């Protein structure tokens, strides 16, 4: 029988230093995880600036609570769980504000240098491919956004971010069987949504 491969948590060395008060070690952890965390927060919230704020809030919360982190667990799992919870709560607030102010949290944002921050960065081989890819990405993300948060989160973590069922289970604090069940329903929901959206391509 093939043994399950054991993966070493490369963050733990820096976590230990952080717990001893080493600020530079925490900056290493920030650099390691901020890009992926931003993608997760963006996918959940749908707004770039709000996602950036959630990433900042996540690191602040992590720094304040890192002394109590049990190194038996994987640091990334603990960190991303904080990000997911904060993003989930922020999304609820934004939905309420969106209806009150009459604006969409999915509106693209123009940066000072002219870059559109309406979706996460991706490889862009050509102008035509970029437009086609962006259109498809927007439709997929739009379908994901129609899902309830418990289904939205699992499809983001599994199919977009590539986390294992075990990691997702730890982040969301639900059994692996529940993760798989939610993922199945999420995929079916996106599939049905895309079938309707394809006619607009």
C-alpha positions as CSV (number, residue, x, y, z in Angstrom):
1,X,0.0,0.0,0.0
2,X,1.3,3.4,-1.0
3,X,2.1,5.6,2.0
4,X,0.6,9.0,2.3
5,X,3.3,11.6,1.5
6,X,4.1,13.8,4.5
7,X,4.7,17.4,3.6
8,X,6.7,19.7,5.9
9,X,5.2,23.0,6.8
10,X,8.0,25.4,5.8
11,X,6.3,28.2,7.6
12,X,6.7,26.8,11.1
13,X,10.3,27.9,11.4
14,X,9.2,31.5,10.9
15,X,6.1,31.1,13.1
16,X,8.4,30.0,15.9
17,X,10.5,33.1,15.4
18,X,7.4,35.3,15.3
19,X,6.3,33.8,18.6
20,X,9.6,35.0,20.0
21,X,8.9,38.5,18.8
22,X,10.8,38.5,15.5
23,X,8.9,41.0,13.3
24,X,11.1,40.3,10.2
25,X,10.0,36.6,10.3
26,X,6.4,37.7,10.1
27,X,7.2,39.8,7.1
28,X,8.5,36.7,5.4
29,X,5.2,35.0,6.1
30,X,3.3,38.0,4.7
31,X,5.3,37.9,1.4
32,X,4.7,34.2,1.1
33,X,1.0,34.3,1.5
34,X,-0.4,37.7,0.6
35,X,-0.8,37.0,-3.1
36,X,-2.8,33.8,-2.7
37,X,-4.8,35.2,0.1
38,X,-5.7,38.3,-2.0
39,X,-7.0,35.9,-4.7
40,X,-9.1,34.0,-2.2
41,X,-10.5,37.2,-0.6
42,X,-11.2,38.7,-4.0
43,X,-13.0,35.6,-5.2
44,X,-15.2,35.7,-2.1
45,X,-15.9,39.4,-2.0
46,X,-15.7,40.4,-5.6
47,X,-14.1,43.8,-5.0
48,X,-10.3,44.3,-5.3
49,X,-9.9,47.2,-2.7
50,X,-12.1,45.4,-0.2
51,X,-10.1,42.2,-0.7
52,X,-6.9,44.1,-0.1
53,X,-8.3,45.4,3.1
54,X,-9.3,41.9,4.2
55,X,-5.8,40.7,3.6
56,X,-4.4,43.5,5.7
57,X,-7.0,42.7,8.5
58,X,-6.1,39.0,8.3
59,X,-2.4,39.7,8.8
60,X,-3.1,42.1,11.7
61,X,-5.3,39.4,13.4
62,X,-2.8,36.7,12.7
63,X,0.0,38.8,14.2
64,X,-2.0,39.5,17.3
65,X,-2.9,35.9,17.8
66,X,0.2,34.1,16.6
67,X,1.5,33.6,20.1
68,X,-1.4,31.2,20.7
69,X,-1.0,29.3,17.4
70,X,-0.5,25.6,18.0
71,X,2.3,24.5,15.8
72,X,0.8,21.0,15.4
73,X,-1.5,22.6,12.8
74,X,-0.5,23.9,9.4
75,X,0.1,27.7,9.5
76,X,-1.4,28.4,6.1
77,X,-4.6,26.5,7.0
78,X,-5.0,28.6,10.2
79,X,-4.1,31.9,8.3
80,X,-6.5,31.3,5.4
81,X,-9.3,30.3,7.8
82,X,-9.0,33.8,9.3
83,X,-9.1,35.4,5.8
84,X,-12.2,33.4,4.8
85,X,-14.1,34.3,8.0
86,X,-13.3,38.0,7.7
87,X,-14.1,38.0,3.9
88,X,-17.4,36.2,4.5
89,X,-18.4,38.8,7.2
90,X,-17.3,41.7,5.0
91,X,-19.3,40.3,2.0
92,X,-22.5,40.3,4.1
93,X,-21.8,44.0,5.1
94,X,-21.2,45.0,1.5
95,X,-24.4,43.3,0.2
96,X,-26.3,45.4,2.7
97,X,-24.5,48.5,1.7
98,X,-24.8,47.8,-2.0
99,X,-28.6,47.8,-1.9
100,X,-28.6,50.9,0.3
101,X,-26.3,52.9,-2.0
102,X,-27.4,51.4,-5.3
103,X,-23.9,50.3,-6.4
104,X,-22.4,46.9,-7.1
105,X,-19.5,45.4,-5.2
106,X,-18.5,43.8,-8.5
107,X,-17.8,47.1,-10.3
108,X,-14.3,47.2,-11.7
109,X,-11.8,49.6,-10.2
110,X,-9.4,51.8,-12.1
111,X,-6.0,52.2,-10.5
112,X,-4.0,55.5,-10.8
113,X,-1.8,53.9,-13.6
114,X,-4.9,53.0,-15.6
115,X,-5.0,49.3,-14.7
116,X,-8.5,47.7,-14.4
117,X,-8.8,45.8,-11.1
118,X,-12.0,44.0,-12.0
119,X,-10.5,40.6,-11.7
120,X,-7.4,38.8,-10.5
121,X,-4.2,39.0,-12.7
122,X,-3.7,36.2,-15.3
123,X,-1.3,35.4,-18.1
124,X,-2.4,37.3,-21.2
125,X,-0.9,35.8,-24.4
126,X,-2.7,38.2,-26.9
127,X,-5.3,40.9,-27.1
128,X,-7.9,38.6,-28.5
129,X,-7.2,35.8,-26.2
130,X,-7.2,38.2,-23.3
131,X,-10.7,39.5,-24.2
132,X,-12.0,35.9,-24.7
133,X,-10.4,34.7,-21.5
134,X,-11.7,37.7,-19.5
135,X,-15.2,37.1,-20.8
136,X,-15.1,33.5,-19.8
137,X,-13.6,34.3,-16.4
138,X,-16.2,36.9,-15.7
139,X,-19.0,34.4,-16.6
140,X,-17.4,31.7,-14.4
141,X,-16.9,34.1,-11.5
142,X,-20.4,35.5,-12.0
143,X,-21.8,32.0,-11.7
144,X,-19.7,31.3,-8.6
145,X,-21.0,34.5,-7.1
146,X,-24.6,33.2,-7.4
147,X,-23.8,30.4,-5.0
148,X,-24.5,30.5,-1.3
149,X,-21.4,31.2,0.7
150,X,-20.9,27.6,1.9
151,X,-20.8,26.3,-1.7
152,X,-18.9,29.4,-3.0
153,X,-16.1,28.9,-0.5
154,X,-15.4,25.2,-1.3
155,X,-15.3,25.7,-5.1
156,X,-12.9,28.6,-4.7
157,X,-10.6,26.7,-2.3
158,X,-10.7,23.4,-4.2
159,X,-11.0,24.2,-7.9
160,X,-9.4,27.6,-8.0
161,X,-6.8,27.5,-5.2
162,X,-6.2,23.8,-5.3
163,X,-6.3,23.1,-1.6
164,X,-6.8,19.5,-0.5
165,X,-10.1,18.2,1.0
166,X,-8.3,17.9,4.3
167,X,-7.0,21.5,4.2
168,X,-10.5,22.8,3.3
169,X,-12.0,20.8,6.1
170,X,-9.7,22.4,8.6
171,X,-10.2,25.9,7.3
172,X,-14.0,25.7,7.3
173,X,-14.2,23.4,10.3
174,X,-16.5,20.9,8.7
175,X,-16.0,17.2,7.9
176,X,-14.3,16.2,4.6
177,X,-17.5,14.5,3.6
178,X,-19.3,17.8,3.9
179,X,-16.7,19.5,1.8
180,X,-17.1,16.9,-1.0
181,X,-20.9,17.2,-0.8
182,X,-20.8,21.0,-1.0
183,X,-18.2,20.9,-3.8
184,X,-20.4,18.6,-5.9
185,X,-23.4,20.9,-5.4
186,X,-21.3,23.9,-6.2
187,X,-20.0,22.4,-9.4
188,X,-23.5,21.5,-10.5
189,X,-24.7,25.0,-9.7
190,X,-21.9,26.6,-11.8
191,X,-22.4,24.1,-14.6
192,X,-26.1,24.9,-14.8
193,X,-25.4,28.6,-14.6
194,X,-22.8,28.4,-17.4
195,X,-25.2,26.5,-19.7
196,X,-27.4,29.5,-19.6
197,X,-24.6,32.0,-20.0
198,X,-23.0,30.2,-23.0
199,X,-25.8,31.6,-25.1
200,X,-24.4,35.1,-24.4
201,X,-20.9,34.3,-25.7
